[in-house]
Amino acid sequence: MSLEREKQLAAESAAELVEESMRIGLGTGSTAAFAIRRLGERVAQGLSITAVPTSLQSERLAREVGIPLIDFSDVISLDMTLDGADEFDPALNLTKGGGGALFREKIVAAASDRLIIFADHTKQVQQLGKFPLPVEVNPFGWQVAAGKIEALGPKVTLRQGSSGPFTTDNQGYILDCEFGEIPDPPALERQLAAIAGVTECGLFCAMAEIICMGEGESVRHITPRA
Ligand code: 5RP
C-alpha cells in the first residue's frame, strides 16, 4: 500500500467531518491537498462552506477547486481546521512546518474550535524529535536566534530555497533543528517562544482533537492519550 494512498484516504475521511455552513481552516502540504480537493468536490455537490487557507499554495488550490475563501481579518473564529503533520505522539503533540507554513498554520489552528489532523502511518511516533523541528525566525539577525537555539542542544540548519534561503509566505526564514528527541514538547515550545527573533515554532502541543491516520486501506481515528 502506497503512502500516497494512505494520505488520500486519511485526508478524505477528515474532509467528511466538515458540515454545512462551517468556516474551515485549510492546511498545507501534500496530504492537505487531498482534503482540499475532496472539499472542492463536496462544494460542487452543494456543500456551503467558507475557508481560510494557511498558505499561498493552499489558497491557489482552493480557488482552483472552487472553495469560497474569506479574509482571515473578517472572522474571529473558525469551526474546524484540517491539516497535516510531520510527526505526532500519543498525546497528539505535533511537529509541523515541513512545508514551511507553520506560522499561518498555528494562527489558524489557534483560531479554530477543532483541529483535525490527517497523516499516513509513518508520522506516528512515540516521541517527537526525529523529524528536524522547523522554527520560523525573522531574517533580521537570524544568526542570533540560531545561536540561542543551538545552545539548547540541536544542530541548526538554515533551510535553503532554489536561490538562497527559503522564504516563508510571511518573508521569514526557517531553521531546521535536529533535536533527535524532544522529551517535553510543551516545555521546548515555551523555551523557543522566549527567544528574540523566533516568530513561531513547529510544535503544536495539545491542539489536535483527532488524528485521521491512514493505515493500509483503512483510516484510524486516534484521540489523545495523556
Ligand atoms: C506544512 C506542514 C505540513 O502539514 C506537513 O509538513 C505535512 O506535509 P505532508 O502532508 O506533505 O507530508 O506542516 O507546513
py3Dmol code that shows the C-alpha trace and the ligand (Angstrom):
import py3Dmol

protein = """\
ATOM      1  CA  MET A   1       0.000   0.000   0.000  1.00  0.00           C
ATOM      2  CA  SER A   2       1.490   3.339  -1.012  1.00  0.00           C
ATOM      3  CA  LEU A   3       1.841   6.222   1.405  1.00  0.00           C
ATOM      4  CA  GLU A   4       0.117   8.453  -1.157  1.00  0.00           C
ATOM      5  CA  ARG A   5      -2.965   6.245  -0.896  1.00  0.00           C
ATOM      6  CA  GLU A   6      -2.848   6.372   2.932  1.00  0.00           C
ATOM      7  CA  LYS A   7      -2.604  10.183   2.769  1.00  0.00           C
ATOM      8  CA  GLN A   8      -5.540  10.353   0.394  1.00  0.00           C
ATOM      9  CA  LEU A   9      -7.786   8.078   2.489  1.00  0.00           C
ATOM     10  CA  ALA A  10      -6.890   9.912   5.721  1.00  0.00           C
ATOM     11  CA  ALA A  11      -7.447  13.363   4.222  1.00  0.00           C
ATOM     12  CA  GLU A  12     -10.705  12.387   2.560  1.00  0.00           C
ATOM     13  CA  SER A  13     -12.049  10.881   5.786  1.00  0.00           C
ATOM     14  CA  ALA A  14     -11.259  14.160   7.584  1.00  0.00           C
ATOM     15  CA  ALA A  15     -12.985  16.129   4.826  1.00  0.00           C
ATOM     16  CA  GLU A  16     -16.173  14.145   5.554  1.00  0.00           C
ATOM     17  CA  LEU A  17     -16.261  15.701   9.066  1.00  0.00           C
ATOM     18  CA  VAL A  18     -16.987  19.100   7.536  1.00  0.00           C
ATOM     19  CA  GLU A  19     -20.624  20.157   7.855  1.00  0.00           C
ATOM     20  CA  GLU A  20     -22.887  22.686   6.206  1.00  0.00           C
ATOM     21  CA  SER A  21     -22.121  26.391   6.872  1.00  0.00           C
ATOM     22  CA  MET A  22     -18.827  25.719   8.629  1.00  0.00           C
ATOM     23  CA  ARG A  23     -15.873  28.079   8.493  1.00  0.00           C
ATOM     24  CA  ILE A  24     -12.854  25.919   7.778  1.00  0.00           C
ATOM     25  CA  GLY A  25      -9.091  26.378   8.047  1.00  0.00           C
ATOM     26  CA  LEU A  26      -7.310  24.722   5.132  1.00  0.00           C
ATOM     27  CA  GLY A  27      -3.907  23.230   5.951  1.00  0.00           C
ATOM     28  CA  THR A  28      -0.843  22.960   3.761  1.00  0.00           C
ATOM     29  CA  GLY A  29       1.115  20.069   2.256  1.00  0.00           C
ATOM     30  CA  SER A  30       0.648  17.023   0.074  1.00  0.00           C
ATOM     31  CA  THR A  31      -1.928  15.422   2.422  1.00  0.00           C
ATOM     32  CA  ALA A  32      -3.855  18.671   2.858  1.00  0.00           C
ATOM     33  CA  ALA A  33      -4.095  18.900  -0.934  1.00  0.00           C
ATOM     34  CA  PHE A  34      -6.184  15.699  -0.959  1.00  0.00           C
ATOM     35  CA  ALA A  35      -8.539  17.208   1.644  1.00  0.00           C
ATOM     36  CA  ILE A  36      -8.868  20.464  -0.294  1.00  0.00           C
ATOM     37  CA  ARG A  37      -9.678  18.588  -3.486  1.00  0.00           C
ATOM     38  CA  ARG A  38     -12.313  16.473  -1.686  1.00  0.00           C
ATOM     39  CA  LEU A  39     -13.849  19.594  -0.131  1.00  0.00           C
ATOM     40  CA  GLY A  40     -13.932  21.147  -3.605  1.00  0.00           C
ATOM     41  CA  GLU A  41     -15.934  18.133  -4.804  1.00  0.00           C
ATOM     42  CA  ARG A  42     -18.325  18.475  -1.870  1.00  0.00           C
ATOM     43  CA  VAL A  43     -18.778  22.192  -2.600  1.00  0.00           C
ATOM     44  CA  ALA A  44     -19.548  21.316  -6.221  1.00  0.00           C
ATOM     45  CA  GLN A  45     -22.195  18.911  -4.900  1.00  0.00           C
ATOM     46  CA  GLY A  46     -23.835  21.710  -2.891  1.00  0.00           C
ATOM     47  CA  LEU A  47     -21.996  21.954   0.439  1.00  0.00           C
ATOM     48  CA  SER A  48     -21.872  25.577   1.559  1.00  0.00           C
ATOM     49  CA  ILE A  49     -18.696  26.481   3.479  1.00  0.00           C
ATOM     50  CA  THR A  50     -16.162  29.267   3.643  1.00  0.00           C
ATOM     51  CA  ALA A  51     -12.462  28.776   4.258  1.00  0.00           C
ATOM     52  CA  VAL A  52      -9.215  30.414   5.295  1.00  0.00           C
ATOM     53  CA  PRO A  53      -6.084  28.904   3.696  1.00  0.00           C
ATOM     54  CA  THR A  54      -2.813  28.564   5.636  1.00  0.00           C
ATOM     55  CA  SER A  55      -0.541  29.244   2.672  1.00  0.00           C
ATOM     56  CA  LEU A  56      -0.478  30.768  -0.784  1.00  0.00           C
ATOM     57  CA  GLN A  57      -0.129  27.240  -2.148  1.00  0.00           C
ATOM     58  CA  SER A  58      -3.365  26.084  -0.452  1.00  0.00           C
ATOM     59  CA  GLU A  59      -5.087  29.317  -1.443  1.00  0.00           C
ATOM     60  CA  ARG A  60      -4.291  28.643  -5.122  1.00  0.00           C
ATOM     61  CA  LEU A  61      -5.601  25.073  -4.897  1.00  0.00           C
ATOM     62  CA  ALA A  62      -8.756  26.106  -3.011  1.00  0.00           C
ATOM     63  CA  ARG A  63      -9.537  28.703  -5.689  1.00  0.00           C
ATOM     64  CA  GLU A  64      -8.893  26.144  -8.425  1.00  0.00           C
ATOM     65  CA  VAL A  65     -11.391  23.657  -6.916  1.00  0.00           C
ATOM     66  CA  GLY A  66     -13.994  26.321  -6.156  1.00  0.00           C
ATOM     67  CA  ILE A  67     -13.928  26.631  -2.354  1.00  0.00           C
ATOM     68  CA  PRO A  68     -15.158  30.110  -1.318  1.00  0.00           C
ATOM     69  CA  LEU A  69     -12.452  31.898   0.659  1.00  0.00           C
ATOM     70  CA  ILE A  70     -12.807  34.563   3.319  1.00  0.00           C
ATOM     71  CA  ASP A  71     -10.256  37.016   4.582  1.00  0.00           C
ATOM     72  CA  PHE A  72      -8.884  35.953   7.960  1.00  0.00           C
ATOM     73  CA  SER A  73      -9.276  39.500   9.206  1.00  0.00           C
ATOM     74  CA  ASP A  74     -13.060  39.205   8.652  1.00  0.00           C
ATOM     75  CA  VAL A  75     -13.529  36.244  11.002  1.00  0.00           C
ATOM     76  CA  ILE A  76     -12.926  35.886  14.700  1.00  0.00           C
ATOM     77  CA  SER A  77     -13.017  32.133  14.853  1.00  0.00           C
ATOM     78  CA  LEU A  78     -13.225  29.051  12.681  1.00  0.00           C
ATOM     79  CA  ASP A  79     -15.261  25.909  13.295  1.00  0.00           C
ATOM     80  CA  MET A  80     -12.615  23.440  12.199  1.00  0.00           C
ATOM     81  CA  THR A  81      -9.161  23.278  10.672  1.00  0.00           C
ATOM     82  CA  LEU A  82      -7.958  20.328   8.615  1.00  0.00           C
ATOM     83  CA  ASP A  83      -4.195  19.984   8.366  1.00  0.00           C
ATOM     84  CA  GLY A  84      -1.307  17.554   8.016  1.00  0.00           C
ATOM     85  CA  ALA A  85       1.667  16.898  10.296  1.00  0.00           C
ATOM     86  CA  ASP A  86       5.254  15.733  10.104  1.00  0.00           C
ATOM     87  CA  GLU A  87       5.090  13.744  13.372  1.00  0.00           C
ATOM     88  CA  PHE A  88       2.558  13.109  16.127  1.00  0.00           C
ATOM     89  CA  ASP A  89       2.996  11.463  19.538  1.00  0.00           C
ATOM     90  CA  PRO A  90       0.488   9.583  21.766  1.00  0.00           C
ATOM     91  CA  ALA A  91      -0.623  12.859  23.418  1.00  0.00           C
ATOM     92  CA  LEU A  92      -1.226  14.237  19.892  1.00  0.00           C
ATOM     93  CA  ASN A  93       1.536  16.802  20.189  1.00  0.00           C
ATOM     94  CA  LEU A  94       2.619  17.582  16.637  1.00  0.00           C
ATOM     95  CA  THR A  95       5.657  18.627  14.682  1.00  0.00           C
ATOM     96  CA  LYS A  96       4.638  20.741  11.694  1.00  0.00           C
ATOM     97  CA  GLY A  97       6.304  23.046   9.236  1.00  0.00           C
ATOM     98  CA  GLY A  98       7.932  20.626   6.822  1.00  0.00           C
ATOM     99  CA  GLY A  99       6.320  22.724   4.100  1.00  0.00           C
ATOM    100  CA  GLY A 100       7.314  25.972   5.790  1.00  0.00           C
ATOM    101  CA  ALA A 101       3.752  27.124   6.561  1.00  0.00           C
ATOM    102  CA  LEU A 102       3.872  26.612  10.323  1.00  0.00           C
ATOM    103  CA  PHE A 103       3.268  30.245  11.293  1.00  0.00           C
ATOM    104  CA  ARG A 104      -0.039  30.629   9.455  1.00  0.00           C
ATOM    105  CA  GLU A 105      -0.955  27.049  10.323  1.00  0.00           C
ATOM    106  CA  LYS A 106      -0.570  27.756  14.031  1.00  0.00           C
ATOM    107  CA  ILE A 107      -2.530  31.004  13.951  1.00  0.00           C
ATOM    108  CA  VAL A 108      -5.352  29.367  12.006  1.00  0.00           C
ATOM    109  CA  ALA A 109      -5.343  26.298  14.300  1.00  0.00           C
ATOM    110  CA  ALA A 110      -5.427  28.555  17.376  1.00  0.00           C
ATOM    111  CA  ALA A 111      -8.492  30.319  15.975  1.00  0.00           C
ATOM    112  CA  SER A 112     -10.317  27.023  15.391  1.00  0.00           C
ATOM    113  CA  ASP A 113     -12.732  25.236  17.676  1.00  0.00           C
ATOM    114  CA  ARG A 114     -11.466  21.892  16.383  1.00  0.00           C
ATOM    115  CA  LEU A 115      -8.127  20.884  14.829  1.00  0.00           C
ATOM    116  CA  ILE A 116      -8.355  17.685  12.784  1.00  0.00           C
ATOM    117  CA  ILE A 117      -5.054  16.240  11.579  1.00  0.00           C
ATOM    118  CA  PHE A 118      -4.543  13.680   8.825  1.00  0.00           C
ATOM    119  CA  ALA A 119      -1.421  11.672   8.180  1.00  0.00           C
ATOM    120  CA  ASP A 120      -0.057   8.441   6.787  1.00  0.00           C
ATOM    121  CA  HIS A 121       1.072   5.885   9.379  1.00  0.00           C
ATOM    122  CA  THR A 122       4.779   6.848   9.168  1.00  0.00           C
ATOM    123  CA  LYS A 123       4.042  10.105  11.024  1.00  0.00           C
ATOM    124  CA  GLN A 124       3.111   8.262  14.250  1.00  0.00           C
ATOM    125  CA  VAL A 125       5.993   8.250  16.786  1.00  0.00           C
ATOM    126  CA  GLN A 126       6.403   7.525  20.486  1.00  0.00           C
ATOM    127  CA  GLN A 127       8.428  10.718  20.965  1.00  0.00           C
ATOM    128  CA  LEU A 128       8.745  13.780  18.730  1.00  0.00           C
ATOM    129  CA  GLY A 129      12.159  14.849  17.515  1.00  0.00           C
ATOM    130  CA  LYS A 130      13.388  12.583  14.764  1.00  0.00           C
ATOM    131  CA  PHE A 131      11.943  14.968  12.162  1.00  0.00           C
ATOM    132  CA  PRO A 132      14.013  18.185  12.378  1.00  0.00           C
ATOM    133  CA  LEU A 133      11.863  20.775  14.138  1.00  0.00           C
ATOM    134  CA  PRO A 134      11.150  23.790  11.889  1.00  0.00           C
ATOM    135  CA  VAL A 135      11.409  27.148  13.638  1.00  0.00           C
ATOM    136  CA  GLU A 136      10.458  30.345  11.790  1.00  0.00           C
ATOM    137  CA  VAL A 137      12.667  33.352  12.526  1.00  0.00           C
ATOM    138  CA  ASN A 138      12.800  36.931  11.363  1.00  0.00           C
ATOM    139  CA  PRO A 139      15.604  37.359   8.789  1.00  0.00           C
ATOM    140  CA  PHE A 140      16.944  40.351  10.738  1.00  0.00           C
ATOM    141  CA  GLY A 141      19.715  38.944  12.925  1.00  0.00           C
ATOM    142  CA  TRP A 142      18.545  35.364  12.418  1.00  0.00           C
ATOM    143  CA  GLN A 143      22.012  34.167  13.419  1.00  0.00           C
ATOM    144  CA  VAL A 144      21.399  35.408  16.976  1.00  0.00           C
ATOM    145  CA  ALA A 145      18.230  33.317  17.304  1.00  0.00           C
ATOM    146  CA  ALA A 146      20.019  30.361  15.686  1.00  0.00           C
ATOM    147  CA  GLY A 147      22.818  30.591  18.237  1.00  0.00           C
ATOM    148  CA  LYS A 148      20.376  30.653  21.152  1.00  0.00           C
ATOM    149  CA  ILE A 149      18.501  27.649  19.762  1.00  0.00           C
ATOM    150  CA  GLU A 150      21.790  25.781  19.259  1.00  0.00           C
ATOM    151  CA  ALA A 151      22.554  26.395  22.934  1.00  0.00           C
ATOM    152  CA  LEU A 152      19.503  24.215  23.702  1.00  0.00           C
ATOM    153  CA  GLY A 153      21.248  21.276  22.017  1.00  0.00           C
ATOM    154  CA  PRO A 154      20.198  20.706  18.389  1.00  0.00           C
ATOM    155  CA  LYS A 155      22.154  21.057  15.170  1.00  0.00           C
ATOM    156  CA  VAL A 156      20.524  24.038  13.419  1.00  0.00           C
ATOM    157  CA  THR A 157      20.397  24.461   9.640  1.00  0.00           C
ATOM    158  CA  LEU A 158      19.053  27.454   7.728  1.00  0.00           C
ATOM    159  CA  ARG A 159      16.605  25.998   5.183  1.00  0.00           C
ATOM    160  CA  GLN A 160      17.602  26.747   1.597  1.00  0.00           C
ATOM    161  CA  GLY A 161      15.386  27.527  -1.401  1.00  0.00           C
ATOM    162  CA  SER A 162      16.271  27.482  -5.084  1.00  0.00           C
ATOM    163  CA  SER A 163      18.260  30.722  -4.862  1.00  0.00           C
ATOM    164  CA  GLY A 164      19.311  31.468  -1.305  1.00  0.00           C
ATOM    165  CA  PRO A 165      17.475  30.973   1.990  1.00  0.00           C
ATOM    166  CA  PHE A 166      13.947  29.551   1.777  1.00  0.00           C
ATOM    167  CA  THR A 167      11.474  32.359   2.481  1.00  0.00           C
ATOM    168  CA  THR A 168       8.051  31.741   4.020  1.00  0.00           C
ATOM    169  CA  ASP A 169       4.778  33.378   2.943  1.00  0.00           C
ATOM    170  CA  ASN A 170       5.482  35.926   5.707  1.00  0.00           C
ATOM    171  CA  GLN A 171       9.023  36.594   4.450  1.00  0.00           C
ATOM    172  CA  GLY A 172      10.533  34.666   7.361  1.00  0.00           C
ATOM    173  CA  TYR A 173      13.386  32.152   7.373  1.00  0.00           C
ATOM    174  CA  ILE A 174      13.122  28.564   8.598  1.00  0.00           C
ATOM    175  CA  LEU A 175      15.693  26.946  10.882  1.00  0.00           C
ATOM    176  CA  ASP A 176      15.530  23.140  10.828  1.00  0.00           C
ATOM    177  CA  CYS A 177      16.570  21.981  14.288  1.00  0.00           C
ATOM    178  CA  GLU A 178      17.730  18.396  14.779  1.00  0.00           C
ATOM    179  CA  PHE A 179      16.824  17.660  18.374  1.00  0.00           C
ATOM    180  CA  GLY A 180      16.790  13.880  17.978  1.00  0.00           C
ATOM    181  CA  GLU A 181      14.480  13.564  20.986  1.00  0.00           C
ATOM    182  CA  ILE A 182      12.003  16.026  22.461  1.00  0.00           C
ATOM    183  CA  PRO A 183      11.000  14.561  25.836  1.00  0.00           C
ATOM    184  CA  ASP A 184       8.844  17.535  26.863  1.00  0.00           C
ATOM    185  CA  PRO A 185       7.344  19.282  23.781  1.00  0.00           C
ATOM    186  CA  PRO A 186       5.324  21.932  25.728  1.00  0.00           C
ATOM    187  CA  ALA A 187       8.454  22.961  27.683  1.00  0.00           C
ATOM    188  CA  LEU A 188      10.516  23.256  24.481  1.00  0.00           C
ATOM    189  CA  GLU A 189       7.735  25.251  22.808  1.00  0.00           C
ATOM    190  CA  ARG A 190       7.867  27.727  25.711  1.00  0.00           C
ATOM    191  CA  GLN A 191      11.688  27.932  25.582  1.00  0.00           C
ATOM    192  CA  LEU A 192      11.663  28.634  21.847  1.00  0.00           C
ATOM    193  CA  ALA A 193       8.902  31.235  22.142  1.00  0.00           C
ATOM    194  CA  ALA A 194      11.083  33.130  24.628  1.00  0.00           C
ATOM    195  CA  ILE A 195      13.954  33.591  22.141  1.00  0.00           C
ATOM    196  CA  ALA A 196      14.103  37.021  20.473  1.00  0.00           C
ATOM    197  CA  GLY A 197      13.677  36.730  16.715  1.00  0.00           C
ATOM    198  CA  VAL A 198      11.677  33.482  16.827  1.00  0.00           C
ATOM    199  CA  THR A 199       8.340  34.054  15.107  1.00  0.00           C
ATOM    200  CA  GLU A 200       6.875  30.614  15.813  1.00  0.00           C
ATOM    201  CA  CYS A 201       7.984  27.012  16.133  1.00  0.00           C
ATOM    202  CA  GLY A 202       6.546  23.873  14.586  1.00  0.00           C
ATOM    203  CA  LEU A 203       5.475  22.275  17.883  1.00  0.00           C
ATOM    204  CA  PHE A 204       1.671  22.176  18.182  1.00  0.00           C
ATOM    205  CA  CYS A 205       1.025  20.934  21.716  1.00  0.00           C
ATOM    206  CA  ALA A 206      -2.386  19.770  22.922  1.00  0.00           C
ATOM    207  CA  MET A 207      -4.146  21.368  19.963  1.00  0.00           C
ATOM    208  CA  ALA A 208      -5.240  18.391  17.864  1.00  0.00           C
ATOM    209  CA  GLU A 209      -8.513  16.682  18.687  1.00  0.00           C
ATOM    210  CA  ILE A 210      -8.249  13.719  16.318  1.00  0.00           C
ATOM    211  CA  ILE A 211      -5.613  12.262  14.020  1.00  0.00           C
ATOM    212  CA  CYS A 212      -7.086  10.567  10.971  1.00  0.00           C
ATOM    213  CA  MET A 213      -4.279   8.122  10.230  1.00  0.00           C
ATOM    214  CA  GLY A 214      -4.136   6.143   7.020  1.00  0.00           C
ATOM    215  CA  GLU A 215      -3.153   2.531   7.608  1.00  0.00           C
ATOM    216  CA  GLY A 216      -3.237   0.367   4.535  1.00  0.00           C
ATOM    217  CA  GLU A 217      -6.736   0.612   3.069  1.00  0.00           C
ATOM    218  CA  SER A 218      -8.329   1.870   6.289  1.00  0.00           C
ATOM    219  CA  VAL A 219      -8.271   5.024   8.399  1.00  0.00           C
ATOM    220  CA  ARG A 220      -7.917   5.036  12.177  1.00  0.00           C
ATOM    221  CA  HIS A 221      -9.217   7.990  14.192  1.00  0.00           C
ATOM    222  CA  ILE A 222      -6.770   8.469  17.077  1.00  0.00           C
ATOM    223  CA  THR A 223      -7.594  10.623  20.105  1.00  0.00           C
ATOM    224  CA  PRO A 224      -5.091  11.915  22.691  1.00  0.00           C
ATOM    225  CA  ARG A 225      -3.549   9.647  25.309  1.00  0.00           C
ATOM    226  CA  ALA A 226      -2.265  11.523  28.380  1.00  0.00           C
TER     227      ALA A 226
END
"""
ligand_1 = """\
14
5RP
C 3.413 22.342 6.218
C 3.053 21.271 7.183
C 2.521 20.005 6.602
O 1.254 19.781 7.118
C 3.456 18.880 6.969
O 4.750 19.202 6.521
C 2.999 17.553 6.350
O 3.121 17.637 4.954
P 2.748 16.430 4.004
O 1.278 16.224 4.105
O 3.193 16.882 2.636
O 3.526 15.219 4.478
O 3.168 21.377 8.366
O 3.988 23.437 6.884
"""
view = py3Dmol.view(width=600, height=400)
view.addModel(protein, "pdb")
view.setStyle({"model": 0}, {"cartoon": {"style": "trace"}})
view.addModel(ligand_1, "xyz")
view.setStyle({"model": 1}, {"stick": {}})
view.zoomTo()
view.show()
